Amino acid sequence: MFGGGRTATLRTRLDAEAVAANLAAGMDSPFTMFGHMPVVGDVDLTRATVRRRIPYRNSFQTVVEAIYEPQGAGMLIRCRSRLHLMTTVMLGFWAVGFVLIAGNVAIAALKGRVEGGPWWILMPLLFAACVLVLIWVGRWFARGEFDYLVDYIAEKTHAEVLDRSPA
């Protein structure tokens, strides 16, 4: 649900320098304001982190991390999907804060210390439901991005896709 867990393995006959050069030539850096490439990311000689360029902001956008491993005369490229690191950190902070606040509100409502009665127990549940819907909508907007990014990496590195986990 949160964007992680999908994997793919690609095989190319290029070396690490050629893989990095081909990927870098086909993407803008994350800090390019008005780029024109369809993919944004960072590339070095051992890995690439890529995301699709979109004309709107989506914190739940899919990020694909591709790690190159030498194999024979070429490279294996192992791809893994995840959420952006800051999104993951913010979800963690939100979850801890939610548990602390909602737990205290629920306990106070059950003990009768909250004015208005026990209906306060429903407020944290409704808030959690709204946040889960927000995450679901964000991930729905990001549907298909993993397959797009894996195909893009395969095209730029002249690689064949050996396996890809199902959606």
WOGI-V247473 format. One record per pair of residues at least 24 apart in sequence whose ideal C-beta (glycine too) atoms are under 7 Angstrom apart, sorted by sequence separation. I is the first residue (numbers start at 1). GAP is how many residues later the second one is. If there is no record, write none. Layout:
BEGIN
i: (I,I)
gap: (GAP,GAP)
END
This chain:
BEGIN
i: (20,20,23,59,60,17,59,16,98,19,16,19,3,3,16,13,14,15,13,14,12,11,12,11,12,81,9,10,9,10,8,79,7,7,79,6,60,5,77,4,3,4,60,3,4,59,60,3,58,62,77,2,61,60,64,77,58,62,58,61,62,64,64,62,66,52,52,52,50,39,39,23,26,2,23,22,23,22,3,1,19,3,6,8,10,14,10,14,12,12,10,12,11,10,11,10,10,11,10,8,9,9,8,8,8,7,6)
gap: (24,25,25,25,27,28,28,29,30,49,52,56,57,59,59,60,60,60,61,61,62,63,63,65,65,65,67,67,69,69,71,71,72,73,74,75,75,76,76,77,78,78,78,79,79,79,79,80,80,80,80,81,81,82,82,82,83,83,84,84,84,85,86,87,87,93,96,97,99,110,113,130,130,133,133,134,134,135,136,138,138,139,140,142,143,143,144,144,145,146,147,147,148,149,149,150,151,151,152,153,153,154,155,156,157,158,159)
END
